[in-house]
């Protein structure tokens, strides 16, 4: 199982200038992938910006969004942004995409929080066409340079339609920020949807776990704040799962490996740079 690390782009009160250094240190440490968290109505850095910063600060490490809220964007604009990030990174981007669930994230006029399933299905068609070089804007010009590739897609979500979407369009599935025993069922559903769609092989399965080794209390508080819109009980539950000790980190690696994760990405609950080395010492 590969081990990745997230960028602290949606940690409350995070320092945006930390992101390039975080990315470079993570690559030097040997992590497989750098991930982002997607949210609009929160005081963080957009995942596209964080991924672009990471692309410029690194040369080898993979880049992934866990997950980007596709439906809050006009699809042609998002497809062009993603093609640019993938291009400048040398083809290291994987798009983890979801439809979103917080109404306050839908800030673009005309893109409200209704009809999201139909919208993402239409948007995926647009992404494919833009990346293939189809003209946009009613003229003859493509939005992307020649040679742009189709960015690999991963999908999150639990609804049957979300899993069917994953099997049709994607390379795999991203589990939510939940304990391994809960993610296990979602992985099984993803495998089943993959088989039902007649896909060969197995889907790529990515798991996520929060960690805060240097400032555990601060980390739990920031995760609780991020999920506060869900209510106190769900927010407390997710915050209680932040891995704050070496034992908890190692247990997470074993548990997610046991359920068949191909990659586990540890999302930071703070922007403390020293946590990169602390985590690397435990898991790499």
N, C-alpha and C positions, 0 to 999 in steps of 0.2 A: 504494500500500500504506500502510495506517495503521500508526503506531508507538505502542505502549503501553509501560507500565512496570509491573513488579511491585511489590508491597509486600513488605518484608523480614520477613514474619510467621513464616517457618520458617528463619531464619538463626540458627545456634547463638549463644547469648549476646546475641541481639538485645535492644534496649531497647523494651519495649512502648509506652512513652510517645511514641516516635518516630512511631508510625503515623499519627495525625491530621495532624501536621506534614508527613510524607512525602506524604500524600494531597493536602493543600492545595497544596504546592509543585509536585507533579506536574501538577495541574490548571492552575496558573498558568503552568507552562512550556509547556503546549499538547499534552501527550500525550493520545492518544485514549481510553485505557482504563487502569484500575488492576487488576492481577491478584493472585491469592493462590496459595499452594502448600498442598496438603492433606496433613496428617500428624497423627496423634494421639500416638503414643508417641515424642515428640521435644520438646525444650524450646523451644517456640515459642508462638505465639498461634493459636488456632483460626481457620480461614478465615472462619467465620461472624462471629466477633467482629471480625476485621480488616476485613471488608467493611462491617459496621455502623459501625465507627469511621470508615472512609473515607466512607461515605454521609453521616454527620453533619458531616464536615469539608469537603465539596465540594458543588457544585450542578450541574455539567455533565458531568464526565468519566464514561465508562462504567465499570462494575464487572463483573468476571468471575472465576470460580474456575477455576484451571488445575492440576489438577482436584480437585474435592471428592470425598471418598470416601463415596459415598452409602450403601454397604452397612454401614457401621459405625454408622449412625444408625437409630433407630426412625423409620419413614417419615413418620408423621403429625407428629412433633415437628420433623423436618427441614423438611418442607413448610411448616409454620407459621413457622419461623425465616426461611426464604427469602422467604416472602410478606411478612414484616415488613420485611426488608432492602430488598426491591424497593419496597415501599410508601413507606418513609421516604425513599428515594432519589429518588422521583418516577418510578419505572419505568426505572431505569438498570441493573438487574442482568441478567446472563446467567449461567446455571448451566452451567459445565463440570463434567461428572460422570463418574466412573469407579468401578470395583468394588474397587480396592485390591489390593495384592499382598504387603504385609508383615503377617505374622500378628500381630505385637505391636500393631497398630493396632486390633484387634478387642477392645475392652475392655468393651463393653456386654454384660451377661449375656444369653445366648440368641442373640447375634449373632456366631457364630463364622465362621472363614474358609473355610467350605465352602458349596457350592451358591450361589455368588455370582451367577452368570448368572441363574438362576431368581429369586433374591431381587431383583435390580435390576429385572427385568422386572415383578415384582409391585409393587415400590416406585414405579415410574414411573406405574403405574395409580393408586396412592394419591396421589401428588403431583397428578396431573391432577384427581382428584375433590376433594381438599382445596381446591385453587385455584379450583375451580368452585363452592365453597360447600356441598359435600355435608356432612351432619351427621357428627360424629365422637363417639366415646366411648359409643355406644349410646343417645344422647339425640337431641334435636331441634336442637341448636346446631351451627352451623358453627364452624370454627376460625379463620376469617379474615373480615375485614370485607367488606361488599358492594363490588363493583367490583374486587376482586382479580383480577389478570390471570394468565394462564398464563405463567410465567417461561420465556423462550427457553432452549433446551437445546443444548449442544455436548457431544460425546463424544470420549473418547480410546480408545486400545487398538488392537490389531492383529488380533485373532481375527475370523474371518468373522462370528460372531454379534455382536460389538461393532460392526462396521461396519453390519450389518443393523439393529441397534438405532438407530444414528445416523440411518440413512435413514428409519426409521419415525417416530422421535420428535423428531429434532433439526433444528436449522438448519445444523449443520455439524460440523466435526471439529477437534480440537486435537492437533497433533503433539507428540511427546515431545521431551525435551531432548537432541537428537541433531544431528549435522551435517546441513546442507541436503541433501546427496546421499542420506542415509538417510531423511530426512523426505519427500523427493520421492516415493518408492515408496508411502509411506503415504497421501499426498495422492491419488495415482492410484487406489489401492484405494478411498478414500473417494468419489471421483468415480464410479468404476464401480458401487459399491453404491448410490449415489444414483440413477444411471440405471436400474439393474436394478429398483429399487423404484418406478420410474415417476414420480419427483419432477421437477418442472419447474425450469428454471434450473440453478444450480450450488450446491453446499454452501459455506457460509462456512468458509474454511480459515485456521486460526490457528497460527502457529509461535511457539516459545519459544527464547530464547537467554539464557544467563547472562552477566552483565558485572560487572566490578569495576575501575574506573578509578583510584580514589584509593589503594587498598590491594590491589594485584593478588595478592600472595602470600597475604595473609589470605583473600581471596576464594576463591582456588583451594583453600586448606586447608579452608574451611568447606563448600564444595560437596563435596569429597572426604569429609568427615565425614558429611554428610547421606546420601550414597549408600554409606556404608561397609558397611551390612548386605548389599550385593550382592556383596561381595568386593573385594579390593584392585584387581584389574585393571579391572573395570567402573567402579569409583569413580575410579580414576586417569584412565580414558578420558574420563569426563564432566567431571572437573575440568580436564583439558587443553583442553577446549573453551570455558572461560570467556573471554570477550572482555575483554582488559585494555589494549588500545591503541586509539587512534583508527582506525588502519588496519583492525584486526580488527573493530571495530564497523561501519565502513562496508562492509567485505566481507560481513558478515552481512546487512546491509540489501539489498545487491545480490543475494546468493545466494538468499535466501529470496524476494525479489521475482521472481527468475528462475524459480523453481519454482511460482509462482502463489499465494503466500500473500496473503490479503486483509489480514492484520494480523500484525505481528511484535511480540511482547511481550518486552521485555528484563527478565528477572528479576534482581534485585540479589543479589549474593553476599555483601554486607556491608550494614550499616544506616547507612552513612556518608551523611548527608544531602547533602553537596556533590556526590555522584555524580549526583544528579538533574540539576543544572545542567550538569555535564560531559557527560552523555549528551545532554541536550537540544541543546547547542551542536553536537553532531556529527550528529544525525539529524533535527532539526526545522527 
